[in-house]
Amino acid sequence: MKKIKACPPQLIEESDFTKEDTWRIFRIMSEFVDGFEVLSKVGKAVSLFGSARTKRDSKFYKQAEEVAYHIAKAGYAVITGSGPGTMEAANKGTQRAGGHSIGLNIQLPCEQKPNQFVDTILGFRYFFVRKVMFVKYAKAFVIMPGGYGTLDEFFEAITLIQTRRILRFPVILFNSQYWKPLLGWLKETVLAYGNINKDDLDIFILVDEPKEVAQAIKKFYATAKIKKEVVKS
């Protein structure tokens, strides 16, 4: 297996502006304001996550493109981190479907450039502000095969749902073969030790076909609407 060259470790150089915590607050506020203003006009959207290291000839790249294609055809905008790999594939699939493709770019020591398939680009310096945008304006999270960043977004979402800090929404893991070891560990170790409840494993769902992602999102909201009507009646 070819070893992927990692970004060389280095410190992020800070300007005089960011050395004072009081002044840093204004930069954080500006990122929130810009994000809210732009994304509030997008309408219903789905945030899709996956590895930036996914190669264009990889099956994961092709699957991400198809997943996003069907999501866009279902009437949702697609939000990614705007970078290469899975993010590029998803933005490409969205564009192919005639949908609205959004990229939330992050400033890194090794600069990440937005891919060519993004329609709307927002830049962020702070990861936590960017993560709020992924959650706040998403009707669903789609978790494709990925690494630390992808896992971070997955666990962030299910933690917020578990602790009832946000309303429940679809969190979809794609590709059972890739996620099977993680799910096995959650059941056989984390659950076995009593660190989560059995119901916590129902917060997310697992699918294997690109079409199933959009279908799962539709089913979730159709069921939620029926339940709401029953409660009202």
C-alpha positions in Angstrom: 0.0 0.0 0.0 1.4 3.4 -1.0 2.1 5.6 2.0 0.4 8.9 2.0 2.8 11.8 2.7 1.6 13.7 5.7 1.6 17.5 6.1 4.9 18.5 7.8 4.4 19.5 11.4 4.6 23.2 12.0 3.3 26.0 14.1 0.6 28.3 12.8 2.0 31.8 12.7 -0.4 34.2 14.3 -0.7 37.9 13.6 -0.7 40.5 16.3 -4.5 40.6 15.9 -4.9 37.0 17.2 -2.5 37.3 20.1 -5.2 39.1 22.2 -8.1 37.0 23.2 -10.4 40.0 23.4 -9.8 41.0 19.8 -10.1 37.4 18.6 -13.7 37.4 19.7 -14.5 39.9 16.9 -13.0 37.5 14.3 -15.1 34.6 15.7 -18.2 36.8 15.6 -17.6 37.8 12.0 -17.3 34.1 10.9 -20.6 33.3 12.6 -22.3 36.3 11.0 -21.0 35.5 7.5 -22.0 31.9 7.8 -25.5 32.6 9.1 -26.1 35.2 6.4 -25.1 33.0 3.5 -26.4 29.6 4.7 -29.7 30.8 6.0 -30.7 31.5 2.3 -29.7 28.0 1.0 -32.8 26.1 2.1 -32.8 22.5 3.1 -29.3 20.9 2.8 -27.4 17.7 3.7 -23.8 17.8 5.1 -21.6 15.1 3.6 -18.3 14.0 5.2 -15.4 11.8 4.1 -11.7 11.6 3.6 -9.8 14.3 1.7 -7.3 11.6 0.7 -9.8 9.6 -1.4 -8.3 9.2 -4.9 -10.3 9.9 -8.0 -10.0 6.3 -9.2 -11.2 5.0 -5.8 -14.6 3.2 -5.5 -15.2 5.5 -2.5 -14.9 8.6 -4.8 -17.4 7.2 -7.2 -19.8 6.2 -4.4 -19.6 9.7 -2.9 -20.4 11.3 -6.3 -23.4 9.0 -6.7 -24.6 9.6 -3.2 -24.5 13.4 -3.6 -26.1 13.1 -7.0 -29.2 11.3 -5.6 -29.4 13.7 -2.6 -29.4 16.7 -5.0 -32.0 15.1 -7.1 -34.1 14.7 -4.0 -34.1 18.5 -3.7 -31.3 19.1 -1.1 -28.3 21.3 -1.4 -25.0 19.5 -0.4 -22.6 20.9 2.0 -19.0 19.6 2.2 -15.6 20.8 3.5 -14.9 22.0 0.0 -11.6 20.2 -0.3 -10.3 17.3 -2.4 -11.2 13.6 -2.2 -14.6 12.7 -1.0 -15.6 16.4 -0.7 -14.7 17.0 -4.4 -16.6 13.9 -5.4 -19.7 15.0 -3.5 -19.6 18.5 -5.0 -19.1 17.0 -8.4 -22.1 14.7 -8.0 -24.2 17.6 -6.8 -23.3 19.8 -9.8 -24.0 16.9 -12.2 -27.5 16.7 -10.7 -28.1 20.4 -11.2 -28.1 21.0 -7.4 -26.5 23.6 -5.2 -23.1 22.7 -4.0 -21.6 24.4 -0.9 -18.1 24.3 0.5 -17.0 25.3 4.0 -13.3 25.7 3.6 -10.9 25.7 6.6 -7.5 27.5 6.9 -4.8 24.9 7.6 -1.0 24.9 7.9 -1.0 23.0 4.6 -3.4 25.1 2.7 -6.6 23.4 1.5 -7.9 24.8 -1.7 -11.6 24.6 -2.6 -12.4 22.2 -5.4 -13.7 23.3 -8.7 -17.2 21.9 -8.3 -18.3 24.2 -5.4 -20.9 26.9 -6.1 -20.9 28.7 -2.8 -17.7 28.9 -0.8 -17.3 30.1 2.8 -13.9 30.3 4.5 -13.2 29.7 8.2 -10.3 30.0 10.5 -11.9 28.3 13.4 -13.0 24.7 13.3 -15.7 25.1 16.0 -17.4 27.8 14.0 -17.3 25.7 10.9 -18.7 22.7 12.7 -21.7 24.8 13.9 -22.5 25.6 10.3 -22.4 21.9 9.3 -24.9 21.1 11.9 -27.2 24.1 12.0 -28.1 24.1 8.3 -28.2 20.3 7.7 -31.3 18.1 7.5 -29.0 15.1 7.6 -25.4 14.0 8.0 -23.9 11.5 5.6 -20.7 9.9 6.8 -18.6 8.3 4.0 -15.4 6.4 4.7 -12.8 8.7 6.2 -10.3 9.4 9.0 -10.1 11.5 12.1 -12.0 14.5 10.8 -14.8 12.3 9.5 -15.0 10.5 12.8 -15.0 13.8 14.7 -18.1 15.0 12.7 -19.8 11.6 13.2 -19.3 11.5 17.0 -20.1 15.2 17.3 -23.5 14.7 15.7 -24.5 11.6 17.6 -23.4 13.1 20.9 -25.5 16.2 20.3 -28.5 14.0 19.5 -27.8 11.6 22.5 -27.6 14.5 24.9 -30.7 16.2 23.3 -28.8 19.4 22.6 -30.3 19.3 19.1 -33.4 17.7 17.6 -32.9 14.3 16.1 -32.0 14.1 12.4 -30.7 11.4 10.1 -27.1 10.4 10.6 -26.2 7.9 7.9 -23.1 5.8 7.7 -22.3 4.7 4.2 -20.5 1.4 3.4 -21.1 -1.3 6.1 -17.8 -3.1 5.3 -15.8 0.0 6.2 -17.7 0.8 9.4 -18.3 -2.8 10.6 -15.2 -2.9 12.9 -16.2 0.5 14.6 -19.8 -0.6 15.1 -18.5 -3.9 16.5 -16.4 -2.1 19.0 -19.3 0.2 20.1 -21.5 -2.9 20.7 -19.0 -5.3 22.1 -16.9 -2.9 24.2 -18.6 0.5 24.8 -22.1 -0.9 25.3 -20.9 -4.0 27.2 -19.2 -1.7 29.7 -22.4 0.3 30.1 -20.9 3.5 28.7 -23.8 3.9 26.3 -27.4 2.6 26.2 -28.7 0.1 23.6 -31.0 2.8 22.2 -27.9 5.0 21.5 -27.0 2.6 18.7 -30.2 3.5 17.0 -29.2 7.2 16.6 -27.5 6.4 13.3 -28.3 4.1 10.4 -26.1 2.1 8.0 -26.6 1.9 4.2 -24.7 0.4 1.3 -26.2 1.8 -1.9 -26.0 5.4 -3.1 -29.8 5.6 -3.7 -30.5 4.4 -0.2 -29.1 7.5 1.4 -31.7 9.9 -0.2 -34.4 7.3 0.5 -33.4 7.1 4.2 -33.6 10.9 4.5 -37.0 11.0 2.8 -38.3 8.2 5.0 -37.1 9.8 8.2 -39.0 13.1 7.5 -42.1 11.4 6.1 -42.3 9.3 9.3 -41.7 12.4 11.5 -44.5 14.2 9.6 -46.9 11.4 10.2 -46.0 11.2 13.9 -46.5 14.9 14.2 -50.0 14.7 12.6 -51.0 11.9 14.9 -49.9 13.8 17.9 -51.9 16.9 16.8 -55.0 14.9 16.1 
